[in-house]
Amino acid sequence: MSLDEMAPPETEAPAVLRVDELAVEFRGVKALQGVSFTIPRGGISSVIGPNGAGKTTLFNCISGVAKHQGTVELDGRDLSRLRADRRATLGIARTFQTPLLIAELSPMENVLLGAHAGIRGGVVGLIVRRPAVRADERAARARAAELMEVLGLDPDDTRRAGSLPHGDRRRVEIARALISDPKLLLLDEPAAGLGADETDQLLLDIQQHAQATGMTCILVEHDVGLVMRVSRHVVVLDAGRLLVAGDPREVAADPRVIAAYLGDDWSEDRQ
């Protein structure tokens, strides 16, 4: 099955994420200004916009990395006053523009770090393998191996993560995010540094996982063609403000989006 053959989720679905009047200011610079939108449950949605539009800042707010004004709701629960670790426990996982792995650890050990919340002894227990956590660890290792194989990784790879090719480091980071069984997965530029075939396979794997588990994924991505192919809902930011949000075809045809981001060539190419 190819990425284009994946059946999209139903058009009508309740919102899994709701942000309302989200605002962030850094030293007088308004990175986000009154941003409000919802994301439907299931499948892949995307956030696009010019450089400096506030896309990564938005992810930082949703995941709790950045302090913000306004509200962030997951499944109707207001997370706005919760720290990043608590938001992760409640179902938000994310990756970053550059994969953040512990270079000295193996791929498996890096993935297992994402399971620490469900293992007695946490990260320390995983590293030193205390007897009290061995049962939890066995279950976590089995789950990690399953996810790694789904993403095309070898669970028995003993190389240090720092020596892996970029595409494999990206997959390890995503497997680490998925092992917590998130309700919402935030992927910040997952296609960066990957070839077209690698990107298609990665997103197909994620889309199939989302379909099987009910997870919702949001991409920040610069490849607009890719976004329009895989997304059921698209949010467009410009200079920290919401420009438009909705169905990908309607977003791509919106004159405001063409003027601010896509350019006339995009419109002409599709006539």
Secondary structure per residue as TSV (DSSP state, phi and psi in degrees):
chain	resnum	aa	ss	phi	psi
A	1	M	-	360.0	138.4
A	2	S	-	-98.5	168.7
A	3	L	G	-59.9	-39.0
A	4	D	G	-71.1	-20.8
A	5	E	G	-87.4	-9.0
A	6	M	S	-64.4	130.2
A	7	A	-	-72.6	127.2
A	8	P	-	-69.8	155.5
A	9	P	-	-63.2	166.8
A	10	E	-	-56.8	143.0
A	11	T	S	-61.4	-43.4
A	12	E	-	-91.5	122.1
A	13	A	-	-152.8	147.0
A	14	P	-	-64.9	156.0
A	15	A	E	-74.5	132.5
A	16	V	E	-91.4	-30.1
A	17	L	E	-128.2	136.0
A	18	R	E	-135.4	123.9
A	19	V	E	-116.1	140.6
A	20	D	E	-136.6	120.2
A	21	E	E	53.4	43.2
A	22	L	E	-71.7	129.9
A	23	A	E	-143.1	138.0
A	24	V	E	-139.6	135.4
A	25	E	E	-130.7	128.3
A	26	F	E	-115.3	109.0
A	27	R	T	50.0	46.5
A	28	G	T	88.1	-10.2
A	29	V	E	-93.7	123.5
A	30	K	E	-86.1	98.8
A	31	A	E	-74.6	-35.4
A	32	L	E	-135.5	140.9
A	33	Q	E	-134.5	101.1
A	34	G	E	58.6	42.7
A	35	V	E	-82.7	126.4
A	36	S	E	-135.9	132.2
A	37	F	E	-168.9	170.5
A	38	T	E	-125.5	156.2
A	39	I	E	-121.1	126.6
A	40	P	E	-70.5	152.6
A	41	R	S	-70.6	137.8
A	42	G	S	91.0	152.6
A	43	G	E	70.0	-160.3
A	44	I	E	-113.8	130.0
A	45	S	E	-118.9	167.6
A	46	S	E	-140.3	155.5
A	47	V	E	-120.9	125.7
A	48	I	E	-129.1	169.2
A	49	G	-	155.9	165.4
A	50	P	S	-62.4	165.9
A	51	N	T	-57.0	136.6
A	52	G	T	82.2	7.7
A	53	A	S	-72.6	-21.4
A	54	G	S	110.0	15.9
A	55	K	H	-66.1	-51.7
A	56	T	H	-67.1	-36.5
A	57	T	H	-59.5	-39.8
A	58	L	H	-59.8	-47.3
A	59	F	H	-60.5	-40.4
A	60	N	H	-61.8	-36.7
A	61	C	H	-70.3	-45.3
A	62	I	H	-62.2	-41.1
A	63	S	H	-83.4	-9.0
A	64	G	T	89.8	7.2
A	65	V	S	-70.7	-34.5
A	66	A	S	-113.3	140.2
A	67	K	-	-71.7	148.3
A	68	H	-	-152.9	161.2
A	69	Q	E	-96.7	162.2
A	70	G	E	87.1	-176.6
A	71	T	E	-119.6	148.5
A	72	V	E	-124.4	119.9
A	73	E	E	-117.5	133.1
A	74	L	E	-116.4	118.7
A	75	D	T	52.5	39.5
A	76	G	T	81.8	-1.5
A	77	R	E	-98.7	128.1
A	78	D	E	-76.1	118.2
A	79	L	-	-101.4	3.4
A	80	S	T	-57.5	-31.9
A	81	R	T	-95.6	4.9
A	82	L	S	-96.3	145.2
A	83	R	-	-71.5	168.6
A	84	A	H	-60.8	-39.9
A	85	D	H	-65.4	-36.8
A	86	R	H	-70.4	-39.6
A	87	R	H	-63.2	-37.5
A	88	A	H	-63.0	-42.2
A	89	T	H	-61.5	-32.9
A	90	L	T	-85.8	-3.0
A	91	G	T	125.4	14.2
A	92	I	E	-109.2	125.1
A	93	A	E	-126.1	156.4
A	94	R	E	-152.5	162.6
A	95	T	-	-121.2	174.4
A	96	F	-	-122.7	167.8
A	97	Q	S	-56.9	-41.6
A	98	T	S	-110.0	124.8
A	99	P	-	-54.0	128.4
A	100	L	-	-103.2	90.8
A	101	L	-	-115.8	160.3
A	102	I	-	-87.0	109.3
A	103	A	T	-60.9	-31.1
A	104	E	T	-80.1	-15.8
A	105	L	S	-90.1	159.2
A	106	S	-	-74.5	166.5
A	107	P	H	-55.4	-45.9
A	108	M	H	-59.2	-45.4
A	109	E	H	-63.3	-36.9
A	110	N	H	-65.6	-42.6
A	111	V	H	-63.7	-41.0
A	112	L	H	-62.7	-25.6
A	113	L	G	-60.7	-26.8
A	114	G	G	-73.1	-12.8
A	115	A	G	-100.4	6.1
A	116	H	G	-60.7	-31.7
A	117	A	G	-64.7	-26.1
A	118	G	G	-99.2	10.0
A	119	I	S	-120.5	129.9
A	120	R	T	-61.4	129.8
A	121	G	T	95.7	-12.3
A	122	G	H	59.4	-146.2
A	123	V	H	-60.5	-41.4
A	124	V	H	-61.7	-41.7
A	125	G	H	-62.3	-38.3
A	126	L	H	-65.7	-42.2
A	127	I	H	-70.2	-47.1
A	128	V	H	-93.4	-9.4
A	129	R	T	58.5	54.7
A	130	R	-	-62.6	147.8
A	131	P	G	-55.9	-36.6
A	132	A	G	-64.8	-19.5
A	133	V	G	-109.3	6.7
A	134	R	H	-63.7	-38.5
A	135	A	H	-65.2	-45.2
A	136	D	H	-62.2	-39.2
A	137	E	H	-66.4	-40.8
A	138	R	H	-60.3	-43.6
A	139	A	H	-63.9	-41.9
A	140	A	H	-65.7	-40.5
A	141	R	H	-64.9	-38.2
A	142	A	H	-64.2	-43.4
A	143	R	H	-66.4	-41.1
A	144	A	H	-61.9	-43.5
A	145	A	H	-61.8	-40.9
A	146	E	H	-61.1	-47.0
A	147	L	H	-66.8	-40.1
A	148	M	H	-62.6	-41.3
A	149	E	H	-66.5	-38.6
A	150	V	H	-58.9	-37.0
A	151	L	T	-91.9	9.9
A	152	G	T	79.5	24.8
A	153	L	-	-108.2	154.0
A	154	D	-	-94.0	114.3
A	155	P	T	-62.1	-21.7
A	156	D	T	-95.5	7.1
A	157	D	-	-63.6	121.2
A	158	T	-	-99.5	2.5
A	159	R	S	-64.9	154.3
A	160	R	-	-71.8	143.3
A	161	A	G	-59.9	-30.8
A	162	G	G	-66.1	-17.1
A	163	S	G	-95.9	-2.2
A	164	L	S	-75.2	151.9
A	165	P	-	-60.2	157.3
A	166	H	H	-56.5	-43.4
A	167	G	H	-62.1	-38.2
A	168	D	H	-70.1	-37.5
A	169	R	H	-61.6	-39.4
A	170	R	H	-61.8	-43.8
A	171	R	H	-67.2	-38.1
A	172	V	H	-61.3	-43.4
A	173	E	H	-63.6	-39.5
A	174	I	H	-68.5	-41.0
A	175	A	H	-60.9	-39.2
A	176	R	H	-62.3	-37.4
A	177	A	H	-70.7	-38.1
A	178	L	H	-73.9	-24.5
A	179	I	T	-66.3	-17.7
A	180	S	T	-83.4	2.8
A	181	D	-	51.3	58.9
A	182	P	-	-71.0	152.3
A	183	K	S	-77.0	-33.2
A	184	L	E	-134.0	122.2
A	185	L	E	-111.3	123.5
A	186	L	E	-103.9	116.9
A	187	L	E	-111.7	114.5
A	188	D	E	-94.9	103.8
A	189	E	S	53.4	58.7
A	190	P	T	-65.1	-22.7
A	191	A	T	-86.5	-6.1
A	192	A	T	-61.2	124.8
A	193	G	T	82.8	0.3
A	194	L	-	-104.8	150.3
A	195	G	-	-75.4	170.3
A	196	A	H	-61.2	-44.0
A	197	D	H	-66.4	-41.5
A	198	E	H	-60.4	-43.1
A	199	T	H	-63.7	-46.0
A	200	D	H	-59.5	-44.1
A	201	Q	H	-66.0	-41.3
A	202	L	H	-61.8	-47.3
A	203	L	H	-71.1	-30.5
A	204	L	H	-63.8	-43.5
A	205	D	H	-60.5	-43.1
A	206	I	H	-67.6	-41.5
A	207	Q	H	-65.3	-39.7
A	208	Q	H	-66.5	-39.1
A	209	H	H	-63.2	-42.5
A	210	A	H	-63.1	-40.2
A	211	Q	H	-66.2	-36.8
A	212	A	H	-76.1	-29.4
A	213	T	H	-110.1	-14.7
A	214	G	-	85.3	5.1
A	215	M	-	-66.2	150.4
A	216	T	E	-109.8	138.5
A	217	C	E	-121.5	137.9
A	218	I	E	-120.7	127.3
A	219	L	E	-100.6	141.0
A	220	V	E	-101.8	121.5
A	221	E	-	-150.8	139.6
A	222	H	S	-90.3	-20.0
A	223	D	-	-78.6	96.2
A	224	V	H	-66.3	-36.8
A	225	G	H	-59.4	-42.6
A	226	L	H	-63.6	-45.3
A	227	V	H	-56.5	-46.2
A	228	M	H	-69.2	-25.2
A	229	R	H	-75.1	-39.5
A	230	V	H	-103.5	-14.4
A	231	S	-	-93.0	144.6
A	232	R	S	-97.0	-17.6
A	233	H	E	-150.9	136.5
A	234	V	E	-128.3	132.3
A	235	V	E	-110.8	130.2
A	236	V	E	-115.1	124.2
A	237	L	E	-108.1	149.7
A	238	D	E	-149.1	119.5
A	239	A	T	53.7	40.2
A	240	G	T	81.7	2.2
A	241	R	E	-116.2	153.2
A	242	L	E	-74.4	123.7
A	243	L	E	-89.9	-49.9
A	244	V	E	-165.8	156.6
A	245	A	E	-145.4	140.8
A	246	G	E	160.7	-156.5
A	247	D	-	-61.1	137.2
A	248	P	H	-54.3	-41.3
A	249	R	H	-66.2	-39.4
A	250	E	H	-69.2	-39.3
A	251	V	H	-63.2	-45.2
A	252	A	H	-65.1	-25.7
A	253	A	H	-93.3	-4.7
A	254	D	-	-71.8	123.9
A	255	P	H	-57.5	-31.5
A	256	R	H	-66.7	-38.9
A	257	V	H	-70.9	-40.9
A	258	I	I	-61.4	-43.8
A	259	A	I	-69.1	-39.9
A	260	A	I	-84.5	-26.8
A	261	Y	I	-141.6	-50.8
A	262	L	I	-75.1	-38.6
A	263	G	-	86.1	161.2
A	264	D	H	-65.8	-30.2
A	265	D	H	-60.5	-37.1
A	266	W	H	-59.5	-46.8
A	267	S	H	-65.6	-41.9
A	268	E	H	-66.8	-37.6
A	269	D	H	-63.2	-23.0
A	270	R	T	-108.6	12.0
A	271	Q	-	-84.9	360.0
